[in-house]
Amino acid sequence: MKSFLDNIMPENDVPRKWVAIGLTVIIAGVLTIWAIYGAGDYGVALFVLVPLFIGANATVLYGYDKDLKRKEAFLLGFLALAFYLAGLILFAIEGLICIAMAAPFGIILTWLGCLLGHGLISKVPNGGPPTMLLLALAIPVVSFIERGSEPELTAVVTSIEIEADPETVWKNVVEFPELDEPNELLFKAGIAYPINAKIEGKGVGAIRNCNFTTGSFVEPITVWDQPRLLSFDVQEQPAPMKEISFWDVDAPHLHDYFVSKKGQFKLTKLPNGHTLLEGTTWYYHNINPAFYWRLWSNAIVHKIHERVLKHIKRNAER
């Protein structure tokens, strides 16, 4: 390993820096493509190990057999991360929305990778390259292991008080007319949002279509308890977003990685004659680490609920 690095790494600082960054970006890019298209995995391997590898590998390659300050290590790692992300956009692997969502986590892990790489070359110089090789090999291994994990179903509940009786609210829950254009930056950036809702039939078995900007949620009714409870399964669903990109990005995570399973509207008559309307969505996603991505998905589902509930409230109170 030592003789190999001696042969490929230039002595001069500037070319050495760019070789370290270039090799790191190429290796990380290949591992990313393997994780996404080979293993079909958006998980710890991609969102944890890859940025950790980027920070550590760029630092180890450049700092091997030379003095390197911690500040220089951070600069190298974040430059490598920037070129890696630019490559994802350039080759239409990802769009700006998903990169922006992953960025906080990726930046922290790249920073930790820089610390790891700097610690290795400072304390165990000969251990740096073998450690990077093991870390690179761990990425495809972890991708395969993650594929078999069962996702956890999550419920998101949003409520609103409406100055109308449950019967009036019910009529606006079952189907509702066109919503106004959204003001939220989240939706303007490309996250799918509801436009209107139509229903075919009445009672259990009726088909409700909640139309979004990217397509329709097809929702067979499972409970029709007028005017108290409307429950439905999700038979079909559209892509959760339209990526911002120079190209037409159709990343695998736009299909079957965020899955809405069922939903309901619960109407409760209040003592003042008003109605408490609760909207609930049960979903899961095949993206890890779940605790991080759930922060995003819960917030997005709440925003979608709020958009619908406020629209129902305005129509019911007229």
C-alpha positions in Angstrom: 0.0 0.0 0.0 2.8 2.4 0.9 4.7 1.9 -2.4 1.4 2.2 -4.4 0.6 5.6 -2.8 4.2 6.8 -3.2 3.8 6.1 -6.9 0.5 7.9 -7.5 0.7 10.8 -5.1 2.7 13.8 -6.3 5.3 15.4 -4.0 4.2 19.0 -4.8 1.4 20.3 -2.6 -1.0 21.7 -5.2 -1.1 18.6 -7.6 -1.1 16.3 -4.5 -4.2 18.1 -3.2 -6.1 17.7 -6.5 -5.1 14.1 -6.9 -6.3 13.4 -3.3 -9.7 15.2 -4.0 -10.1 13.6 -7.5 -9.4 10.0 -6.4 -11.8 10.5 -3.4 -14.6 11.9 -5.5 -14.2 9.1 -8.1 -14.2 6.3 -5.5 -17.1 7.9 -3.6 -19.1 8.3 -6.9 -18.6 4.7 -7.9 -19.6 3.5 -4.4 -22.7 5.7 -4.5 -23.8 4.4 -7.9 -23.3 0.9 -6.6 -25.4 1.6 -3.5 -28.3 3.2 -5.4 -28.4 1.1 -8.6 -26.6 -2.1 -7.6 -28.0 -2.7 -4.1 -31.1 -0.4 -4.4 -30.3 1.1 -1.0 -30.7 4.6 0.4 -29.4 4.1 3.9 -26.5 4.2 6.3 -24.0 3.1 3.6 -25.0 6.1 1.4 -25.8 8.8 3.9 -23.3 7.9 6.7 -20.4 5.9 5.4 -19.9 7.8 2.1 -19.5 11.3 3.6 -17.4 9.8 6.3 -15.2 8.2 3.7 -15.0 11.5 1.7 -13.6 13.5 4.6 -11.3 10.8 5.8 -9.9 9.6 2.5 -9.1 13.0 1.1 -7.3 13.8 4.3 -5.4 10.5 4.4 -4.3 10.6 0.7 -3.0 14.2 0.9 -1.5 13.9 4.4 0.2 10.6 3.9 3.9 11.0 4.8 3.6 14.7 5.3 2.6 17.2 8.0 -1.0 18.3 7.8 -2.9 20.8 9.9 -6.4 20.1 11.0 -7.6 23.2 9.2 -6.1 21.9 6.0 -7.9 18.5 6.5 -11.2 20.3 6.8 -10.6 22.3 3.6 -9.7 19.1 1.7 -12.7 17.2 3.0 -15.2 19.9 2.2 -13.7 20.5 -1.2 -14.0 16.8 -2.0 -17.7 16.9 -0.7 -18.5 19.9 -2.9 -17.1 18.2 -6.1 -18.9 15.0 -5.2 -22.2 16.8 -4.9 -21.6 18.6 -8.1 -21.0 15.3 -9.8 -24.3 13.9 -8.5 -26.1 16.9 -10.1 -24.0 16.9 -13.3 -24.7 13.2 -14.0 -28.4 13.5 -13.0 -28.0 11.0 -10.1 -29.7 13.4 -7.7 -31.4 16.8 -7.7 -31.0 19.9 -5.5 -33.9 19.1 -3.2 -32.6 15.8 -1.9 -29.0 17.1 -1.8 -30.3 20.1 0.3 -32.1 17.7 2.7 -29.1 15.4 3.1 -26.6 18.3 3.4 -26.8 19.0 7.2 -26.1 15.3 7.9 -23.5 15.0 5.2 -21.6 18.1 6.3 -21.3 16.8 9.9 -20.2 13.4 8.8 -17.6 14.8 6.4 -16.3 16.9 9.2 -16.0 13.8 11.4 -14.3 12.0 8.5 -11.7 14.7 8.4 -11.1 14.3 12.1 -10.7 10.6 11.6 -8.3 11.0 8.7 -6.2 13.6 10.6 -6.1 11.4 13.7 -4.9 8.4 11.6 -2.1 10.2 9.8 -1.0 11.9 13.0 -1.0 8.9 15.4 -0.9 5.8 13.1 0.4 6.9 9.7 0.7 3.4 8.3 -2.8 2.6 9.4 -4.5 5.3 7.4 -4.6 3.6 3.9 -5.7 0.2 5.1 -8.4 1.8 7.2 -9.7 3.7 4.1 -9.7 0.5 2.2 -11.8 -1.2 4.8 -14.2 1.7 5.0 -14.6 1.7 1.2 -15.3 -2.1 1.3 -17.8 -1.6 4.1 -20.1 0.6 2.0 -21.3 -2.1 -0.5 -21.4 -4.7 2.4 -23.7 -2.5 4.5 -25.8 -1.7 1.5 -26.7 -5.4 1.0 -27.3 -5.9 4.7 -29.7 -2.9 4.9 -31.8 -4.1 2.0 -33.6 -6.8 4.2 -34.5 -4.4 7.0 -38.3 -3.9 7.6 -39.4 -0.2 7.6 -41.4 1.1 10.5 -44.9 2.5 9.9 -45.2 6.1 11.2 -48.4 8.1 11.9 -48.6 11.9 11.4 -51.7 13.6 12.9 -52.7 17.2 12.3 -55.8 18.9 13.6 -57.8 22.1 13.2 -60.9 23.6 14.7 -63.6 24.6 12.3 -66.6 27.0 13.0 -69.1 24.7 11.4 -71.1 21.5 12.3 -69.7 18.0 11.4 -72.2 17.5 8.6 -71.0 20.7 6.8 -67.4 19.8 7.3 -68.0 16.2 6.1 -69.2 17.4 2.7 -65.9 19.3 2.3 -63.8 16.4 3.5 -65.1 13.8 1.1 -64.2 16.0 -1.9 -63.0 19.5 -2.2 -62.5 22.0 -5.1 -59.2 23.5 -6.4 -56.8 24.8 -3.7 -55.1 28.1 -4.1 -51.5 28.2 -5.2 -49.1 27.6 -2.2 -47.0 30.3 -0.7 -44.7 27.9 1.1 -41.1 27.7 -0.2 -41.2 23.9 0.4 -43.9 23.4 -2.3 -42.5 26.0 -4.6 -39.2 24.1 -4.5 -40.8 21.0 -6.0 -42.3 19.0 -3.1 -45.6 17.6 -4.4 -48.8 19.2 -2.9 -52.5 18.6 -3.2 -54.6 20.4 -5.8 -58.1 19.0 -5.2 -60.0 15.8 -4.3 -62.7 13.9 -6.2 -64.7 10.8 -5.2 -66.5 8.1 -7.3 -69.3 6.5 -5.5 -70.4 6.6 -1.8 -69.7 4.5 1.2 -67.2 1.7 1.7 -65.6 0.8 -1.6 -65.9 4.2 -3.2 -62.7 5.5 -4.8 -61.4 8.9 -3.7 -58.7 10.6 -5.8 -56.6 13.2 -4.1 -54.8 14.9 -6.9 -51.3 16.3 -6.4 -49.0 18.2 -8.6 -47.2 15.0 -9.6 -50.2 12.8 -10.0 -53.1 11.2 -8.0 -53.4 9.3 -4.8 -56.0 6.5 -5.4 -57.8 5.9 -2.1 -60.4 3.1 -1.7 -62.7 4.0 1.2 -62.5 1.5 4.0 -64.6 3.3 6.7 -67.6 5.6 5.9 -69.1 6.7 9.2 -70.8 9.9 8.2 -70.2 12.5 9.7 -67.6 11.1 12.1 -64.9 9.1 10.3 -63.6 8.7 6.8 -60.8 6.1 6.4 -59.1 4.9 3.3 -56.2 2.8 2.0 -53.7 4.1 -0.5 -53.8 1.9 -3.6 -51.6 4.1 -5.9 -49.5 7.2 -5.3 -47.4 9.6 -7.4 -43.8 10.7 -7.0 -43.3 12.7 -3.8 -41.5 15.6 -5.6 -40.2 17.0 -8.8 -36.5 17.4 -8.4 -34.8 20.7 -9.2 -32.1 20.0 -11.8 -30.7 20.9 -15.2 -31.8 17.5 -16.3 -34.9 15.3 -15.9 -33.9 13.5 -12.7 -35.7 10.2 -12.1 -33.9 8.9 -9.1 -35.0 5.6 -7.7 -36.0 7.2 -4.3 -38.8 8.9 -6.1 -40.5 5.5 -6.6 -41.5 3.3 -3.6 -39.1 4.8 -1.1 -41.7 7.0 0.5 -44.9 5.0 0.8 -48.2 6.2 2.1 -50.2 3.2 3.3 -53.5 4.7 4.6 -55.2 7.8 5.9 -58.3 9.1 7.7 -60.3 12.2 8.6 -61.8 12.2 12.0 -64.6 14.7 12.9 -65.5 15.4 16.5 -68.3 17.7 17.5 -67.2 20.2 20.1 -69.4 21.7 22.9 -69.4 25.1 21.2 -70.9 23.6 18.1 -67.7 23.7 16.2 -65.9 20.6 14.7 -62.4 19.3 15.5 -61.1 17.9 12.3 -58.1 15.5 12.5 -56.2 14.3 9.5 -53.9 11.3 9.8 -51.5 9.7 7.4 -49.7 6.4 8.0 -46.5 6.0 5.9 -43.1 4.4 5.9 -39.9 5.1 4.0 -37.1 2.9 2.8 -34.5 5.5 3.6 -32.1 5.4 6.5 -31.1 6.6 9.0 -34.8 6.7 9.8 -34.6 9.2 12.7 -33.1 11.8 10.4 -35.3 11.4 7.4 -38.4 11.1 9.6 -37.7 14.7 10.7 -38.1 15.8 7.1 -41.0 13.5 6.1 -43.1 14.3 9.2 -42.6 18.0 8.6 -43.6 17.7 5.0 -46.7 15.5 5.7 -47.8 18.1 8.4 -47.5 20.9 5.8 -49.6 18.9 3.3 -52.2 18.2 6.1 -52.3 21.9 7.0 -52.8 22.9 3.4 -55.8 20.6 3.1 -57.3 21.2 6.5 -57.1 25.0 6.1 -58.8 24.7 2.7 -61.6 22.6 4.2 -62.0 25.1 7.0 -62.4 28.0 4.6 -65.0 26.2 2.5 -66.9 24.9 5.5 -67.1 28.3 7.2 -68.4 30.2 4.2 
